[in-house]
Amino acid sequence: MKVRDKMNVVLIIAVLSIFSGCVPHLRSSQGKLSVNQVLSIPNISITKEEVWGFCGYSTIVHDYELMSIKGDYVVIDYSTGLMWHQSGSDEYMSWISENFFGLEYTSQWNKAEMWIKKLNKRGYAGYHDWRLPTLEEAVSLLESSKKNGDLHIDPVFSDKQRWIWTEDKYSSGEVWAVTFDYGGVNSYGVHSRGNYVRPVRSGG
């Protein structure tokens, strides 16, 4: 992507952000959410409520564009003002680190947060502010039907990341995740078998 084109992307997102009626407000800071709070997330059509979350899809009309910036692929969503990593991690991983007798166990634990730290250190697509999405941001990717193979996500994204972590907690030991295979939201233990990571950043 040329510098001028990149500046145009930044300008477009900034203009859209000014007109709040054009850009759905998606919370970008982490929190602790109950099931009832999750069920009341805006811009979602819930097809089935579950004790662990829900099945449903985003009602946002997206305007995606796949771009290559410095050889790295990103997806710009002009409807939300977000920039997504087009794919994400190649493996699923636990959400948080664990310590045993003062020593950090790094075989599986800590991989999600460390993966993003390495991404920012490298400067993926020229940016250093990639992060885990909030549940509202991650849920915005859910499609009403299987559009990417057997996944409820737009084909502009990689189909490898079937489940992704968010930065929102359900409890001290569980974190909310979005699953694209059945199209819904669930909570997983921070030391579970894990989910994939699809980073996002607030565009601009």
DRENMI-559711 format. One record per residue (C-alpha): residue number from 1; residue in three letters; z, y, x. Coordinates in pm, 1 decimal. Layout:
BEGIN
REC   num   residuo          w          v          u
REC   NUM       ALA          Z          Y          X
...
//
This chain:
BEGIN
REC   num   residuo          w          v          u
REC     1       MET        0.0        0.0        0.0
REC     2       LYS      -90.9      344.2      134.5
REC     3       VAL      178.9      610.6      171.3
REC     4       ARG       13.5      823.0      -97.4
REC     5       ASP        6.4      530.8     -341.1
REC     6       LYS      369.2      453.4     -269.2
REC     7       MET      461.3      817.0     -335.1
REC     8       ASN      274.4      800.5     -665.6
REC     9       VAL      481.1      496.2     -767.4
REC    10       VAL      801.8      680.9     -684.4
REC    11       LEU      685.7      987.2     -879.4
REC    12       ILE      585.9      788.1    -1187.8
REC    13       ILE      918.8      604.2    -1200.0
REC    14       ALA     1108.9      929.1    -1148.8
REC    15       VAL      922.1     1097.6    -1434.8
REC    16       LEU      983.4      802.3    -1664.1
REC    17       SER     1350.4      810.1    -1576.4
REC    18       ILE     1375.6     1172.0    -1691.1
REC    19       PHE     1253.7     1080.2    -2035.4
REC    20       SER     1526.4      837.4    -2137.9
REC    21       GLY     1339.9      756.2    -2456.2
REC    22       CYS     1062.9      602.1    -2246.3
REC    23       VAL     1284.5      393.2    -2022.5
REC    24       PRO     1538.0      152.0    -2178.1
REC    25       HIS     1881.9      211.3    -2031.8
REC    26       LEU     1984.4      -99.6    -1840.7
REC    27       ARG     2326.2     -102.7    -1680.3
REC    28       SER     2295.3     -121.0    -1302.3
REC    29       SER     2662.7     -156.5    -1200.9
REC    30       GLN     2846.3     -487.3    -1204.2
REC    31       GLY     3114.0     -573.5    -1456.0
REC    32       LYS     3313.2     -848.7    -1621.3
REC    33       LEU     3161.1     -950.2    -1954.2
REC    34       SER     3298.9    -1164.4    -2234.1
REC    35       VAL     3072.5    -1381.9    -2447.8
REC    36       ASN     3095.4    -1124.0    -2728.1
REC    37       GLN     2989.0     -847.6    -2490.9
REC    38       VAL     2699.1    -1058.8    -2372.1
REC    39       LEU     2592.1    -1120.2    -2731.0
REC    40       SER     2582.9     -744.2    -2790.1
REC    41       ILE     2353.2     -661.2    -2497.5
REC    42       PRO     2080.7     -420.1    -2618.9
REC    43       ASN     1707.2     -487.6    -2611.9
REC    44       ILE     1757.7     -859.0    -2681.4
REC    45       SER     1654.1    -1081.2    -2969.8
REC    46       ILE     1898.1    -1372.3    -2990.7
REC    47       THR     1748.8    -1688.2    -3135.8
REC    48       LYS     2057.7    -1906.5    -3098.8
REC    49       GLU     2419.1    -1823.5    -3019.6
REC    50       GLU     2610.4    -2066.8    -2802.2
REC    51       VAL     2973.0    -2090.7    -2692.5
REC    52       TRP     2848.4    -2038.3    -2336.8
REC    53       GLY     2605.7    -1755.1    -2409.7
REC    54       PHE     2279.2    -1751.2    -2600.3
REC    55       CYS     1911.2    -1836.5    -2614.9
REC    56       GLY     1685.1    -1539.9    -2668.4
REC    57       TYR     1439.5    -1297.9    -2515.9
REC    58       SER     1390.2     -934.8    -2423.6
REC    59       THR     1237.4     -697.4    -2678.7
REC    60       ILE     1122.2     -456.5    -2408.3
REC    61       VAL      745.7     -412.5    -2389.5
REC    62       HIS      694.2     -443.3    -2015.6
REC    63       ASP      435.8     -274.5    -1800.2
REC    64       TYR      433.4     -484.5    -1483.1
REC    65       GLU      231.1     -429.0    -1170.8
REC    66       LEU      223.9     -661.7     -871.9
REC    67       MET      206.2     -473.6     -543.1
REC    68       SER      203.0     -554.2     -174.8
REC    69       ILE      404.9     -307.3       30.9
REC    70       LYS      404.3     -364.5      405.4
REC    71       GLY      294.7     -720.5      337.0
REC    72       ASP      585.1     -789.5       99.5
REC    73       TYR      522.4     -856.5     -268.4
REC    74       VAL      712.9     -665.9     -534.9
REC    75       VAL      675.8     -623.9     -910.1
REC    76       ILE      708.6     -273.0    -1049.4
REC    77       ASP      818.3     -254.9    -1412.3
REC    78       TYR      718.4       89.5    -1533.4
REC    79       SER      894.5       23.2    -1863.6
REC    80       THR     1240.0       -5.4    -1706.4
REC    81       GLY     1195.9      179.2    -1377.9
REC    82       LEU     1295.8     -132.3    -1182.8
REC    83       MET     1136.8     -286.9     -875.0
REC    84       TRP     1174.3     -665.0     -845.8
REC    85       HIS     1127.6     -904.9     -557.9
REC    86       GLN      822.0    -1096.0     -677.2
REC    87       SER      971.0    -1433.1     -593.3
REC    88       GLY     1320.9    -1449.8     -447.6
REC    89       SER     1509.5    -1715.2     -256.2
REC    90       ASP     1336.2    -2044.7     -184.1
REC    91       GLU     1654.8    -2241.1     -249.0
REC    92       TYR     1939.8    -2221.9     -495.3
REC    93       MET     2276.1    -2132.1     -356.4
REC    94       SER     2635.8    -2062.1     -442.8
REC    95       TRP     2731.7    -1709.4     -542.8
REC    96       ILE     3025.3    -1625.0     -319.8
REC    97       SER     3181.0    -1708.9       13.5
REC    98       GLU     3474.7    -1941.4       65.8
REC    99       ASN     3737.3    -1949.0      337.5
REC   100       PHE     3933.7    -2245.2      462.4
REC   101       PHE     4229.3    -2163.7      685.9
REC   102       GLY     4072.9    -1832.6      781.3
REC   103       LEU     3734.3    -1982.2      868.3
REC   104       GLU     3433.0    -1905.8      656.4
REC   105       TYR     3245.6    -2212.0      537.0
REC   106       THR     2879.4    -2114.7      550.8
REC   107       SER     2692.7    -2437.9      481.2
REC   108       GLN     2644.7    -2356.0      112.5
REC   109       TRP     2895.0    -2084.4       25.9
REC   110       ASN     2810.3    -1721.2       80.3
REC   111       LYS     2437.7    -1780.3       83.6
REC   112       ALA     2351.4    -1551.9     -208.7
REC   113       GLU     2520.8    -1244.2      -69.4
REC   114       MET     2412.2    -1318.9      286.5
REC   115       TRP     2052.5    -1372.6      175.2
REC   116       ILE     2039.9    -1022.1       26.0
REC   117       LYS     2211.3     -870.8      329.9
REC   118       LYS     1942.0    -1018.9      552.8
REC   119       LEU     1673.2     -893.2      314.5
REC   120       ASN     1812.3     -539.4      337.7
REC   121       LYS     1855.7     -559.2      713.4
REC   122       ARG     1489.4     -651.1      746.3
REC   123       GLY     1390.0     -382.8      499.0
REC   124       TYR     1187.0     -587.8      252.6
REC   125       ALA      891.2     -375.4      134.4
REC   126       GLY     1042.1      -89.2      332.7
REC   127       TYR     1364.7      -71.2      128.7
REC   128       HIS     1724.8     -142.7      221.1
REC   129       ASP     1894.2     -122.1     -120.1
REC   130       TRP     1810.2     -458.0     -277.0
REC   131       ARG     2088.6     -611.8     -485.0
REC   132       LEU     2164.6     -877.8     -741.2
REC   133       PRO     2060.4     -767.4    -1091.0
REC   134       THR     2311.0     -701.9    -1365.6
REC   135       LEU     2290.8     -936.5    -1660.7
REC   136       GLU     2111.7     -670.7    -1865.4
REC   137       GLU     1848.9     -628.6    -1595.2
REC   138       ALA     1800.1    -1002.8    -1547.4
REC   139       VAL     1782.1    -1067.9    -1922.8
REC   140       SER     1506.3     -809.2    -1949.5
REC   141       LEU     1277.7    -1060.9    -1776.5
REC   142       LEU     1314.1    -1324.4    -2049.9
REC   143       GLU      996.9    -1383.8    -2251.2
REC   144       SER      990.0    -1520.4    -2605.4
REC   145       SER      773.5    -1816.1    -2504.3
REC   146       LYS      680.1    -2016.1    -2196.7
REC   147       LYS      430.0    -1792.1    -2022.2
REC   148       ASN      466.1    -1903.9    -1661.8
REC   149       GLY      419.5    -2279.7    -1661.8
REC   150       ASP      729.1    -2405.2    -1842.5
REC   151       LEU      929.5    -2087.4    -1781.8
REC   152       HIS     1013.1    -1798.0    -2012.6
REC   153       ILE      901.8    -1530.7    -1766.6
REC   154       ASP      582.9    -1335.3    -1707.4
REC   155       PRO      334.8    -1505.8    -1470.4
REC   156       VAL      339.6    -1199.9    -1244.7
REC   157       PHE      659.3    -1354.0    -1103.8
REC   158       SER      697.8    -1668.9     -896.0
REC   159       ASP      774.1    -1981.1    -1100.1
REC   160       LYS     1007.4    -2131.7     -839.4
REC   161       GLN     1321.5    -1940.9     -941.1
REC   162       ARG     1412.4    -2122.3    -1262.0
REC   163       TRP     1766.2    -1984.0    -1280.4
REC   164       ILE     1892.2    -1665.0    -1117.0
REC   165       TRP     2233.7    -1521.9    -1043.2
REC   166       THR     2346.2    -1185.6    -1173.0
REC   167       GLU     2625.2     -970.8    -1030.7
REC   168       ASP     2825.6     -979.2    -1355.8
REC   169       LYS     3126.4    -1206.6    -1388.0
REC   170       TYR     3249.8    -1399.4    -1689.2
REC   171       SER     3583.1    -1479.2    -1526.8
REC   172       SER     3731.4    -1477.6    -1177.8
REC   173       GLY     3557.4    -1806.6    -1106.2
REC   174       GLU     3239.6    -1782.1    -1315.7
REC   175       VAL     2933.2    -1560.7    -1300.7
REC   176       TRP     2662.8    -1494.9    -1559.1
REC   177       ALA     2317.2    -1630.7    -1485.3
REC   178       VAL     1979.8    -1622.1    -1659.1
REC   179       THR     1784.5    -1944.1    -1702.5
REC   180       PHE     1411.1    -1920.0    -1753.1
REC   181       ASP     1354.9    -2288.5    -1822.8
REC   182       TYR     1507.4    -2276.2    -2171.1
REC   183       GLY     1523.0    -1897.6    -2202.6
REC   184       GLY     1883.9    -1797.1    -2217.9
REC   185       VAL     2209.7    -1690.5    -2059.1
REC   186       ASN     2486.9    -1909.6    -1922.5
REC   187       SER     2785.7    -1879.8    -1691.5
REC   188       TYR     2823.3    -2085.4    -1374.7
REC   189       GLY     3113.0    -2139.6    -1137.9
REC   190       VAL     3085.6    -1934.6     -820.2
REC   191       HIS     3100.5    -2257.0     -618.8
REC   192       SER     2866.8    -2454.8     -843.3
REC   193       ARG     2544.6    -2617.3     -729.6
REC   194       GLY     2410.6    -2265.8     -749.2
REC   195       ASN     2117.2    -2065.2     -875.4
REC   196       TYR     1830.8    -1882.9     -712.4
REC   197       VAL     1837.8    -1515.5     -614.9
REC   198       ARG     1579.6    -1264.2     -739.2
REC   199       PRO     1675.9     -921.6     -601.8
REC   200       VAL     1608.5     -594.7     -775.6
REC   201       ARG     1637.0     -229.6     -691.9
REC   202       SER     1635.4       82.5     -900.2
REC   203       GLY     1282.1      206.5     -849.3
REC   204       GLY     1208.7      534.9     -674.1
//
